[in-house]
Amino acid sequence: MELLHSGKVRDVYADGEDLILVATDRVSIYDVVLPTPIPDKGRLLTALSLWWFEQLADLVPNHVISATDVPAEFAGRAIRCRRLEMVPVECVARGYLTGSGFAEYQRTGSVCGVPLPRGLVEASILPEPIFTPTTKAPTGEHDEPITYEQVADKVGPEVAERLRQITVDVYRRGAEIAAERGILIADTKLELGWAADGTLVLGDEVLTSDSSRFWPAESYQPGRAQFSYDKQYVRDWATASGWDRQPPAPEVPVEVVEATRARYVEVYEKLTGNSWD
């Protein structure tokens, strides 16, 4: 196999006509890879993505060829998948106002050009899910929010509308399934690409703890930060540490690593109904 790309958390290999997408235990926050891995993270993300691809198969095709026909050293954390020409934007859907979206709303009253009602607070539920795309930044650089009109300029109005519709549909389906299991999905980021036949296909990962914010429904309360079953715990630690979000990132303490892994495991089990151990 040939290593084609080593990303923030994933490595991509060529194997004939197929790609082998390998999820590592690396963790990235604020578009910077931390020096400390989270044990089992790659396997957890892969297993959760595969579960979600099945739940979403009737909404949008995906890139998965096989989860078992992969090199032995990557077993459990790799997917054999189709080659795609990736869309040059990150497709983000938000159902709740938090993170960078809340910060932008406080400044402008909108998110990515989408106007929102006055008086919303941290973690407010939005009137309806919104499409808030970003640029795709290289490793070490930051994704930047863009408007729907900028997406249309980049890929054309018809493709832009398809991206928005697929992203919101995937979010709605995911949020509905998760809610039945006591989990709120605040937001999520998708990767879409064109297959050889021109079909828009869901790629990379989907609705994982790295690409989404998961909150327990039982403790949800707008107006404050929420408990998160995702890497928000690492973000919060990094912010409190005084790190300026520029590389190199600091080592992550053992207790933060263990707590983060426990949250990844817990949300996997709650969503899928499967026991990780």
C-alpha positions as a printed Julia matrix, in Angstrom:
277×3 Matrix{Float64}:
   0.0    0.0     0.0
   0.99   3.61   -0.54
   0.46   6.3     2.09
  -1.37   9.08    0.28
  -2.16  11.42    3.13
  -1.62  11.71    6.85
  -4.27  14.02    8.27
  -4.99  15.36   11.72
  -6.45  12.09   12.96
  -6.65   9.81    9.9
  -4.2    8.23    7.49
  -5.22   7.34    3.93
  -3.56   4.55    1.95
  -4.03   3.48   -1.66
  -4.67  -0.23   -2.19
  -5.27  -0.78   -5.88
  -8.42   1.07   -6.87
  -9.57   1.32   -3.26
  -8.56   3.47   -0.33
  -7.85   2.28    3.2
  -8.97   4.93    5.69
  -7.26   4.42    9.05
  -8.48   6.17   12.19
  -5.61   6.77   14.61
  -5.7    7.57   18.31
  -4.51  11.12   17.62
  -6.74  13.94   18.83
  -7.05  17.36   17.21
  -8.53  20.5    18.74
  -8.59  23.97   17.26
  -7.08  22.37   14.13
  -3.91  21.4    16.02
  -2.92  17.78   16.69
  -2.14  17.16   20.35
   0.97  15.15   21.24
  -0.96  12.76   23.52
  -3.19  10.03   21.97
  -6.49   8.79   23.4
  -6.33   4.97   23.7
  -8.93   3.08   21.58
 -10.12   6.31   19.97
  -9.49   5.1    16.43
 -11.39   1.86   16.97
 -14.27   3.67   18.69
 -14.64   6.24   15.9
 -14.52   3.54   13.23
 -17.12   1.37   14.95
 -19.45   4.3    15.55
 -19.1    5.56   11.97
 -19.92   2.12   10.58
 -23.02   1.94   12.77
 -24.19   5.36   11.6
 -23.5    4.6     7.92
 -26.0    1.76    8.27
 -28.63   4.01    9.89
 -28.24   6.58    7.1
 -27.93   4.28    4.08
 -31.4    5.09    2.75
 -30.72   8.85    2.95
 -27.35   9.1     1.24
 -24.9    6.53   -0.19
 -21.55   6.15    1.58
 -18.01   5.24    0.66
 -17.73   1.97    2.62
 -16.66  -1.15    0.71
 -15.64  -3.31    3.66
 -14.77  -2.99    7.34
 -13.07  -6.4     7.44
 -11.06  -6.55    4.2
  -8.26  -4.38    5.59
  -4.62  -5.08    6.53
  -4.34  -7.0     9.81
  -2.36  -4.24   11.52
  -5.3   -1.87   10.98
  -8.06  -4.29   11.99
 -10.87  -2.57   13.89
  -9.82   0.95   13.03
  -9.82   0.97    9.24
 -12.35   0.98    6.42
 -11.82  -0.08    2.82
 -13.63   2.58    0.83
 -14.28   4.04   -2.6
 -12.19   6.85   -3.97
 -14.08  10.13   -4.0
 -13.42  13.6    -5.31
 -14.03  15.42   -2.06
 -16.19  18.55   -1.93
 -13.93  21.52   -1.1
 -16.0   22.65    1.92
 -16.78  21.25    5.35
 -20.52  20.64    5.63
 -21.75  21.54    9.12
 -25.25  21.35   10.57
 -26.25  22.97   13.86
 -29.36  22.26   15.89
 -28.16  24.08   19.01
 -26.15  27.26   19.46
 -22.72  26.59   20.94
 -19.0   26.77   20.26
 -17.83  29.02   17.45
 -21.43  29.38   16.27
 -22.47  30.96   19.57
 -19.43  33.25   19.5
 -20.34  34.42   16.0
 -23.99  34.91   17.0
 -22.92  37.11   19.9
 -20.96  39.32   17.5
 -23.34  39.43   14.54
 -26.72  37.92   15.42
 -26.18  35.28   12.74
 -24.09  32.19   11.98
 -22.46  31.83    8.55
 -24.84  34.43    7.19
 -27.95  32.73    8.63
 -29.86  35.28   10.77
 -31.13  33.95   14.09
 -33.7   35.25   16.61
 -32.59  37.7    19.27
 -32.06  36.63   22.85
 -30.56  33.2    22.28
 -28.11  31.96   24.91
 -25.37  29.35   25.12
 -26.85  25.96   24.09
 -30.2   27.37   22.92
 -32.09  25.03   20.61
 -32.48  26.63   17.19
 -35.88  27.06   15.53
 -34.68  24.54   12.93
 -31.31  22.99   12.02
 -29.1   25.29    9.96
 -26.32  24.69    7.43
 -23.15  26.48    8.53
 -20.28  25.44    6.25
 -16.58  26.18    6.7
 -13.45  26.12    4.6
 -11.23  23.05    4.56
  -7.94  24.1     6.09
  -4.67  22.16    5.8
  -3.2   20.61    8.95
  -2.08  23.35   11.34
  -4.4   25.98    9.89
  -7.92  26.88   10.98
 -11.2   26.2     9.2
 -13.04  29.47    8.64
 -16.84  29.92    8.51
 -18.29  30.75    5.1
 -21.77  31.6     3.89
 -24.06  29.52    1.74
 -23.53  32.04   -1.06
 -19.78  31.45   -0.89
 -20.37  27.71   -1.15
 -22.55  28.3    -4.22
 -19.79  30.41   -5.77
 -17.31  27.59   -5.15
 -19.31  24.55   -6.31
 -22.32  26.0    -8.13
 -25.86  26.66   -6.85
 -27.28  23.19   -7.61
 -24.48  21.36   -5.81
 -24.63  23.84   -2.92
 -28.32  23.1    -2.43
 -27.65  19.36   -2.49
 -24.91  19.77    0.11
 -27.2   21.77    2.36
 -30.09  19.32    2.0
 -27.99  16.22    2.63
 -26.24  17.8     5.62
 -29.48  18.88    7.27
 -31.2   15.56    6.47
 -28.34  13.58    8.01
 -28.41  15.8    11.07
 -32.17  15.42   11.48
 -32.02  11.63   11.17
 -29.07  11.41   13.54
 -30.68  13.72   16.08
 -33.92  11.72   16.0
 -32.14   8.4    16.57
 -29.88   9.83   19.27
 -32.79  11.46   21.11
 -34.43   8.05   21.47
 -31.28   7.02   23.35
 -31.11  10.08   25.59
 -28.49  11.95   23.57
 -28.77  15.43   22.03
 -26.64  16.15   18.96
 -25.77  19.83   19.14
 -23.99  19.96   15.8
 -22.09  17.78   13.36
 -19.61  18.02   10.52
 -19.83  15.9     7.36
 -17.49  15.14    4.49
 -19.08  14.6     1.08
 -17.52  13.73   -2.26
 -18.32  12.71   -5.8
 -18.1    9.07   -6.8
 -16.96   8.11  -10.3
 -20.59   8.04  -11.51
 -21.2   11.62  -10.3
 -23.16  10.63   -7.19
 -22.67  12.67   -4.01
 -21.44  10.24   -1.38
 -20.92  10.47    2.37
 -17.28   9.83    3.25
 -14.71  10.04    6.04
 -16.48   9.66    9.43
 -20.07  10.44   10.39
 -21.72  11.46   13.67
 -18.76  10.52   15.84
 -17.38  12.08   18.99
 -14.78  13.88   16.87
 -17.17  15.3    14.29
 -20.14  16.08   16.57
 -21.1   17.46   19.96
 -23.12  14.95   22.01
 -24.96  16.07   25.15
 -26.98  14.01   27.68
 -30.63  15.0    27.31
 -31.38  14.48   31.0
 -29.08  17.3    32.11
 -29.62  19.7    29.2
 -30.15  23.27   30.33
 -29.7   26.26   28.02
 -27.73  29.22   29.3
 -24.63  27.28   30.31
 -22.01  24.91   28.95
 -23.22  21.3    28.67
 -21.61  18.03   29.68
 -20.22  16.6    26.43
 -19.62  13.01   25.34
 -16.89  14.13   22.96
 -13.57  15.94   22.74
 -15.11  19.13   24.16
 -13.64  17.93   27.46
 -10.16  18.19   25.92
 -11.0   21.62   24.46
 -12.09  22.83   27.9
  -8.89  21.54   29.5
  -6.78  23.2    26.8
  -8.58  26.52   27.27
  -8.13  26.41   31.04
  -4.44  25.57   30.6
  -3.79  28.92   28.96
  -2.58  27.39   25.7
  -2.79  29.93   22.86
  -4.13  27.34   20.33
  -0.95  27.55   18.28
   1.38  24.59   17.73
   3.08  22.98   19.46
   0.27  21.84   21.73
   0.94  20.79   25.34
   0.89  17.21   26.58
  -2.51  16.11   27.86
  -2.59  14.95   31.52
  -3.35  11.28   32.2
  -6.61  12.08   34.03
  -7.89  14.09   31.04
  -6.96  11.26   28.67
  -8.8    8.7    30.81
 -11.89  10.86   31.23
 -12.02  11.58   27.49
 -11.74   7.9    26.59
 -14.52   7.09   29.08
 -16.82   9.61   27.38
 -16.08   8.18   23.91
 -16.9    4.69   25.2
 -20.07   5.8    27.0
 -21.62   7.57   24.03
 -20.74   4.65   21.74
 -22.56   2.28   24.08
 -25.55   4.58   24.56
 -26.02   5.15   20.83
 -25.41   1.65   19.5
 -26.62  -0.43   22.43
 -23.41  -2.46   22.16
 -20.92  -3.05   24.98
 -17.45  -1.8    24.11
 -15.6   -4.19   26.43
